[in-house]
Amino acid sequence: MKKTKSIMEMIKQKECVVGVIGLGYVGLPLAITLANKGFKVIGYDIDKHKINKLLNSENYINDIKTSDLKTALQNKLFIPINDSNELKQTNIIVVCVPTPLNKKRKPDLTYLKQAAEIVSQNIKKNHVIIFESTTYPGTTEKLLKKIIEKSGLNALDDFFLSFSPERIDPSNKYYNVNNTPKIVGGIDKESTQVTAYFYQSIIDSDVIKVTNTKTAEMAKILENTYRLINIALIFEMSEICNKLKIDIWEVIDAAKTKPYGFQAFYPGPGVGGHCIPIDPIYLSHEMKKHKYKTKLIDISNKIVLNMPNYIVNRIKNITKNHKLNNLKILLIGMSYKKDVDDLRESPSLELFKILQEKKAQVDYYDPYIDSFTFNKKQYKSVAINKIKQYDLVVICVDHSNLNYKYILDNSKLIFDLKNVYQNNKKKVIKL
């Protein structure tokens, strides 16, 4: 039988060693938070380049203070490793690996399965295993549990298994691991109890216990499906307002004065990152197995994915150049959102790709993205002082550290997708 009281006492006394698999935007902040709370943390990642950076006190996640990383390393409370066998020292393992889409835009559970195999090779009795990687309902119980049980241990009798969805919002100045409520669902009551106790020992916010792993998995999917659908709605509204010659930004500002029943969402070039463009697709894919068509998710996804094409058509009309041949265009912002260096699912990349296919001369400027590779070719951020040579400047991302007055003063024409220039300017066209 699992020794619930024993592991909870170890958590209370901070005698347990915590392993974190995956040291990216989710795993590294969690690992440093745990170390700051006094837990010994072994952080594993398959990327040797990341591990070497961490061992040299080099921070690659903007949401972490480099001083906190250095302190954790100096106190030997955070040990970055590239050898998964070291996880045998742990009592708790938290899995924070990517769950992307493949080239056919279907769920890719490769990293999650690999992580479960690593857990299976290193697990012992009374281990606490927690998955934070977003996935469709039923994954933990039907897939990951079976992989871990290849170890010979049984989840209900020998170890604790839970799902607790990550809630990381890169570049958020207020919410972080420490002050964001945590959802926990285990395969049994003991797993839920122990996992909730663990998180309550490291965060200064609420821990919400739900019935099982499926409920916790579904809660995360709902959060981001809600956002996808509302973003799709506002994208469609922006197209409608353009047809009717109404300022969508003014409409939103007016609507959000209502103190109830309305939450403001805003237009843009699309959605990116590791959550909104991906999580609803996981649910849609799973429901096909149940012969259920997720109609609202599917149409919302279609609207969102079409946004870069809509913007290109707007560019044709704005410039009166319907072929875009040799039109010189500068995209401001290549990352998927404001003040981050993350390119995952970035709509700016898709816009860049379409403009290139249309034979436009397209460049970009982004203080967070020095370069990126597309079609086996590397592209570098141009110097902002070259802005005068472009026929059109497109504001794709409203980074905080940009000199928007300089951009306005030195541009011939601006297509503002983010409402940076709120007051009407003669050479600014709004989305």
C-alpha positions, -999 to +999 in steps of 0.1 A: +000+000+000+011+036-007+024+054+024+005+087+021+014+101+055+051+092+050+055+111+017+035+141+031+058+143+061+088+143+037+072+171+017+066+191+049+102+187+061+115+193+026+134+160+028+122+148-006+141+153-038+120+166-067+128+158-104+116+180-132+116+166-167+117+193-193+134+226-186+116+250-209+091+278-203+072+256-178+098+233-162+125+258-155+104+283-136+089+255-116+124+241-108+137+275-096+105+281-075+110+247-058+146+255-051+137+289-037+113+271-013+141+249-001+136+217-021+165+199-037+156+197-074+171+176-102+163+191-135+165+169-166+164+179-202+174+160-234+189+192-248+226+192-238+229+228-249+203+239-223+220+219-196+254+234-204+239+269-203+224+263-169+256+248-155+273+280-165+245+301-148+232+312-182+195+320-180+174+315-212+139+321-197+130+358-194+105+351-166+132+339-143+156+362-124+192+352-132+201+359-096+175+333-085+191+307-109+226+315-096+215+312-060+198+279-066+229+265-083+253+279-057+232+264-029+232+231-048+194+230-046+191+229-084+211+203-103+207+204-141+214+170-157+214+153-191+215+117-176+180+105-168+193+078-145+200+105-119+162+107-115+164+075-094+174+098-065+140+116-065+108+110-046+087+133-068+088+137-105+070+165-124+068+162-162+068+195-181+076+185-217+061+200-249+029+186-264+029+201-300+011+194-332+028+174-360+030+185-396-005+173-402-018+194-373-025+163-351-015+158-315+021+147-311+026+129-278+062+118-286+078+139-258+052+129-233+056+092-241+094+095-238+090+112-205+067+084-192+093+058-203+120+077-184+097+077-153+091+040-158+129+034-158+135+054-126+103+050-105+103+033-071+076+026-045+057+056-031+070+078-059+048+108-067+044+113-104+028+145-117+022+155-154+018+192-162+020+189-200-013+198-217-031+169-233-065+156-241-087+140-214-079+104-206-042+106-215-028+102-180-050+073-171-053+054-204-018+060-218+008+074-194-002+052-165+002+020-186+037+031-198+048+038-162+034+005-150+058-014-173+081-008-144+062-036-126+047-012-101+009-006-099-004+030-097-032+022-073-010+003-049+026+014-053+028+051-065+009+083-067-001+096-101-017+130-109-023+156-136-019+193-127-020+215-158+006+242-162-006+278-161+025+297-173+019+330-192+053+341-205+060+378-199+031+382-175+044+409-151+020+398-123+011+361-124+037+334-121+042+299-107+040+312-071+007+332-072-014+313-098-040+288-085-032+252-092-056+225-103-049+189-092-066+157-102-052+122-093-061+087-103-073+081-068-080+102-037-046+095-022-028+108-053-049+139-054-043+145-016-005+141-018-002+162-050-023+190-036-002+190-005+030+192-025+018+222-045+004+239-015+039+238+001+054+258-028+028+283-040+010+312-023-023+306-039-052+282-039-049+245-049-081+232-064-087+195-061-109+179-088-124+144-091-098+128-113-071+133-139-096+135-168-113+165-151-080+183-146-070+176-182-103+189-194-101+221-173-069+231-191-084+224-225-115+244-216-094+274-205-077+277-239-107+267-260-126+295-244-099+319-254-096+305-290-134+308-296-135+344-282-105+354-302-120+339-333-152+359-326-133+392-323-113+384-355-146+380-373-159+412-357-128+431-369-135+419-405-172+430-402-162+464-387-138+469-416-166+463-441-189+487-422-161+513-418-163+511-380-133+512-357-132+478-339-109+491-312-134+518-303-162+492-303-143+470-279-135+500-256-172+509-255-184+473-249-160+467-221-174+495-200-202+470-191-193+458-156-206+423-162-212+397-189-184+409-212-146+402-214-125+421-238-105+402-265-086+420-292-078+415-329-043+407-343-025+387-369-035+354-353-027+333-322+005+316-313+024+300-284+021+266-268-016+268-257-043+285-276-035+273-312-028+237-299-049+227-269-084+228-286-070+207-315-061+180-289-097+179-278-111+180-313-088+150-322-099+130-292-136+136-298-133+121-333-127+088-316-161+093-300-177+101-333-184+137-322-176+168-343-164+198-323-182+223-345-175+255-326-138+246-321-133+237-357-149+269-372-130+290-346-097+274-355-105+279-392-111+317-386-079+321-366-057+302-391-071+323-419-062+356-403-027+360-420-044+355-454-070+381-445-042+405-435-024+399-468-056+407-487-058+439-467-022+448-476-031+444-513-060+468-509-040+493-487-010+494-512-032+490-543-007+464-553-027+432-559+003+411-569+026+424-542+055+420-566+086+437-552+066+456-526+090+463-497+074+453-464+088+454-429+071+433-402+075+448-367+075+418-343+081+382-351+075+365-317+041+350-310+033+377-283+044+408-267+078+409-249+088+373-254+115+356-275+093+326-284+085+318-321+062+288-315+031+289-337+038+326-343+012+341-367+040+366-378+059+336-393+029+326-413+024+361-425+061+363-435+058+330-454+027+341-473+042+375-483+073+357-495+052+333-516+035+364-531+070+377-542+070+406-518+103+418-504+097+412-468+120+417-438+114+419-401+125+438-370+122+423-335+144+431-305+137+397-290+143+376-322+178+381-336+173+355-363+152+325-374+154+298-401+127+292-427+129+270-457+165+262-448+174+299-450+183+321-421+167+355-417+180+382-395+163+411-378+171+443-398+182+475-382+153+498-373+171+528-388+165+512-423+127+517-419+125+546-445+133+522-474+101+502-469+068+509-487+048+495-458+054+488-421+032+462-404+029+463-366+024+426-358+035+426-321+034+455-297+066+450-278+070+474-249+105+485-257+099+498-292+102+535-301+068+539-318+072+576-323+104+569-343+085+542-363+057+567-371+080+596-380+101+575-404+075+552-421+058+559-454+027+539-445+018+518-414-007+489-411-013+487-374-026+453-363-023+460-325-038+495-321-005+510-311-015+543-327-049+547-310-056+582-324-061+583-361-030+592-380-029+601-417-004+574-426-017+547-402-043+521-413-059+501-385-068+464-386 
